[in-house]
């Protein structure tokens, strides 16, 4: 029987997590292992996984607790607190859920992507490789998780969360970490991003393994200004973004994911091309001179690699941190969520005229390509295999 590798995902939403895990699962299968996925969400990525022939299970997850109407985590510890680490009974239930899956699957090793409970449950029981992008894989060597902002106000002291982890690990017979960040240490770690998009770049000494996604090659932009926009239809500020794009006087293409009825009605009457479905980044991004989006890691990486400036309106904390990384690199313009259509017009036309930003973006794209990260999924699989 082939040795099994259990791959777990607990925190976060969207298809990006499975998008990271799927290349690794394929690479493991090519090396003779049987990957088994334990996912936070089984229905969302169902179409992505339909033809893969990979066993999928439901991961143990906790409802998200919001400590305030506009809850903003001060550090990764606050994310843990809002997902079960603030309560010993809840955390113990999650640990016992993973123990049940470990007993059922009997893996030779586990891979944890945004799966801190699996990582702490596996410690001392099953070899664990912890992987993630910059945001989802904070440094594990310090005494506390770094603050996202210097003036961040934690909702719960990290020492208190560490005490909860200690109590639960003792109750369930697990290894007790000396510090809270140690729960993400694993037996090996792989940081699957580029340093330019790592919000912890100044707080860690790990080397980036590179992105798992296949990225566009850097090319000079077209002679005529044009944009590609990838937007979320469920966001209240997207209609103003679309009105601005419609008025900016620049050609472009827009894909809106899950548009509202009003947006779907208006899109065909717009001055830009409205795409019916997701577009391959390797085709639409090089054909544009800028990318407009919400600063998701995947879109930011693709635009960065292609050498394109970015206009971003972040939707949540991770997007905000990625947007700040783009601004610091001199290749991004961040807009507030309460923007007007006129502000959108000003931003797009400003970036279209900013040859210095365009040059910086192309130079950075060429620098990333020159690093030649190679087969990152294969290296993750090899690192996991080395643990078995």
N, C-alpha and C positions, 0 to 999 in steps of 0.2 A: 504494500500500500504506500502511496506517495505521502511524504511528510506534509502536514498541513501548516499553513501560516495564517493566523487569524489577524485580519486588518480591521481596526476599529476607528470609528468616527463618532464623537459625542456632541461637540459644541459647534454652533454656527448654522447658517442656513444657505440655501442655494445649491447650485450644481458644481461649484468650484471644488468642493471637498472631494467628491467622487471623481471629478476631473483630474485631481492629483493622484488619487488612489488607483484608478484604473490602469494607467501605464505601469505602475509598480506591480499590480496583480498579474498583468500580462507578462512582465519580465520574470516574475517568479515562476509562472507556468512554463515559460520557455526553458527554465532551468530545472524542471522536473518536480516542482512543488505544487501543491494544491492550495490555491488561495481561497479563503473564506472571508467574506465581507460581513461585518457587523455594523450597520449604519443607523445613524440618528433618524433618517428619513428613508423609508423604503419606496414610497410612491413617486416622489419628485424625480429621482434619477432612473425610474423604471425603464424608460425608453432607451437611455444610454446603455443599460445593462442587459437589455432584452436578448441580444444575440451573443453575449459573451460566454454563457455557460458557466458562470461563476455562482456558487452558492451564496445566498444573502440571508442574513439574520437581522432581527431587530436588536439594536444596541440598547442597553439600559440608559435611560435619560431622565432628567428631572425637569419639571416645568420651570420656566424662567421667572424669577422673582424680581420685580422692579421696586427698588427702594424709594423711588420718587417718580412723579409723573414724567420728569425729564431726567431720568437716571443716566449718568455718564460715569463709566468706570474710571477710577483714578489709576488703577494698575490691573494687571492680570489677576491679582488676588480678588479684586472686586468682581471680576467675571466669574471666578470660582464661587465666591459667596452667593452670587445670584443664580447659580446653577446647582445648588445642593450642598455646598461646603460650609454653609452657615448653620447647618443642623445635623447633629450626629445621627439621628434616626434616618433622615433622608440619605445621607452619605453612606451609611452602613447598608441600606437597601440597594444602592447602586453597586457597591462593592460585591455584595452577595449575588447580584444579578450577573456581574462579570465572572464571578467564581463559577456560577452555574454554566455559563457559556464555555469557560475554559475546561470544565469537566466534560461537557458535551462534545466539543470540537477536539480536545486534546492536541493542541498545536505544538509544533516543535519550537516556535517562536511567535511573538506578536509584533505587529507594527501599529503604532499609535499616532494618529493624525488628528489633532484637536480632540484627544481622548485622554485627559488627565486621570480619570478614575481607573481606566484600564491600565495606564502606566503604573499607578501606585499599587493596583491589585496584583499586577504581574511581578512586581519587584520581589526577588527571592524565590519565585515560583516557576516562572517561565522567562526565558531571555526576551528582552524587549528592545526594539528600535523605535525611538521617538523621532518623528519627522514633522515638518511643517514649513510654512512660509515665515517671513520675519515676524508678523504679528502673532501667529498662533504658536510660535516656538520661542518663548522668552528665555533669557539666560537662566541656567540652572545652578550656577556656581556661587551666587551671592547668598547673603543671609536673608534677603527679601527681594521680591520682584520690584524692578524699577518703576517709578511713576511715569505715566504717559506725559504728564505736564508737571512742571516743577511746583505749581500751586494746587495740584490735585488733592482732593479731600476724600480719603478712603471712607467707605460706608462701614467697614469692619476692620479692626486691627489685624494685621497679618499674623501676629503672635496668636490671636484668638483662633484664626482659621487653622494654624499649625497645631494648636491644642486639640481641635476637633479631629483633624487627620490622625494625630497620635492616638487618641482614644479609640477611633474606629479601627485603626490598624491593629491595635492590641486586642480589641474585641473579636476581630476576624482572623487573628493569627498571622497578620501580614508584617512586612518589614517597616519599622518606624523611621521616617526620614529625620535627619538632624535639623534640616531647615525646610521651609515651605517650598522654595523653588526646587528642592531635590526630588520632589515627586515627578518632575519632568526630566530627570537625568537619564533614566533608562540604562541599558548596557551599551548603547550606541545612539548617536544622534546624527540627523542629516538636515541641514538648513537649506531648503529647496527654494531659493530665490536669488536675487542679485543684491549686492550691498546697498545700491541706490534706493531700494524700496524696503529696506529693513529699518523699522522705527527704533530698534535696539542697537543699531550699528555702533554707537558710541559706548555701549555698555557691555559688549561681549568681545571675546577673543576667538570665536569660532570662525571658520572659513565657510563662505557660501558654496554649496555644492552646485548651484545653478538651478534654473527653473526646469520643472518637469515637462512643461508644454513645449511643443514645436513652435518656434518663434519666427516671424517674418525676418527676412534679411534687410539690413539698412540700405536704402536707396535714396538718391536725391528726390525731393518732392516734385510734383508736376509744375509746369510753368504757370498754370492758372490755378488760383486759390480755390480750394474746395474742402469740405469737411465730411467726416463720417461720424455720426452720432449713434450711440448705443444707450438707450434710456429705459427707465422703469416706468411702466404705465400707471403703477399704483401710487406714485409720489405726487403730493399736492402741488409741488412747484414745477413739475414737468410741463404742464400747459404753457406756462410763461417761457420756459426754455424753447418750446416748439414755436411759439409766436415770434420770439426773437430770431430763431433760425430762419423762419419764413420771411422775415423782413430784412435780413442782413445783406441781401444782394449778392450772395456768394452761392454757387452751386454746391449741392451736397446730397448725401444719402442718409436716411434715418431708419433705424430699427427700434421700435418701441415694444418692449416685452410686456405682454399682458395689458394692452391698452384698455382704458375705460371706453364705454360706449361713445362718449363725446369725442375722445381722441380718435377712435377708430373711424368715426364719421367724418372728421375734419382732415385726416391724413391724406386721403386721395386728392383733396383740393389744394394741397400745399405746393409751394414753389420748388421744393426739394423732392427727390425721389424717395418714396416710402417703401421700404422692404417688408415683405409679408412674413419673413422668418429670419432666424439668426443667419448672419453672413460669415463666411470664412475670413478670418482676420488677414490671412496671407494675401487675399485678393483686394479687400476693400480698404485696408489701412494704407498700403503703399500707393493706392490710387488717389488718396486725399493728401492735403497739406497739413491737416490738423485733425485731432480726434476729440470729440465732445462726449463726456460720459460722467459716471458717478465715482470714479477713482477706485473701481474694483481692482483687486490684485491682477487678475487675468488680463483685463483690457489695458491696464497701465503697463504691464510687462510687454504686451504685444506692441503697443505704440512706442514704448521706450526702445525696444529692439529695432523697430522699423525706422527710428530716427524722426519721429513726428512730435511736434509740440502738442500739449494737451490742455483743454479747457474743462475743468472738473467742478461738479457740484456734489460734494459728498453726501451720502445718505445716512451713515452711521459712523461709529467711532473708528473702526478699522479703515474705512474709506477716508476719514479725516486725516488719520496718521499717514496713509499712503499719499494723499494730496499734499500734505506738508513736505513729504520726501521729494515729490516732483517739483514743488516750488523751490526747495533748497537746492536742487540740482539745476535750477534755471531753465527748466523745460516745461513748466506747468503754470497755469493761472487758475487759482481757486476762487470760486464765486460763492456767495452766501445763498442759503436756501430761500431767502425772501427776495430774491432778485426779481427785477422787473423785466419785461421784454426788451426795453431800451438798453438795460445793462447787459443783456445777452448779446444784442447787436454790437454794442461797444466792445465787448470782450472778443467776439469772433473776428471783427474787423481789425481790432488791435493786434491780435496774434497773426492774422494774415499779413499785416504790414511789418511785423517785427522780424526782420531778417536775422538779427543777432540771435533770437531765440530759436529760429529755424536752424541756424548753423550749429548752435550748441546741441540741439536735439539730434541732428545727424551725426555730429562728432561722438556723442555719447552712444548712439546706436552702433557705430563702427567699433567703439571701444568694447562694448559688450560682445559683439560678434568675434572680435579678436581673441577673447578669452577662451573660446572654443570649449564650452562646458561639456560637450559630448553627450553620451547616453546617460543622463542623470538617473532615469528609472532603473537602468541596468545596474548602476553603481549602488542604488538603494537596495536592490534585490541581492547584490553580492554581499553588501554589508550585513543584511539580514541572514543570508545563508551562512556567513562566518560565525554567527551566534549559535547555530544549531549543532 
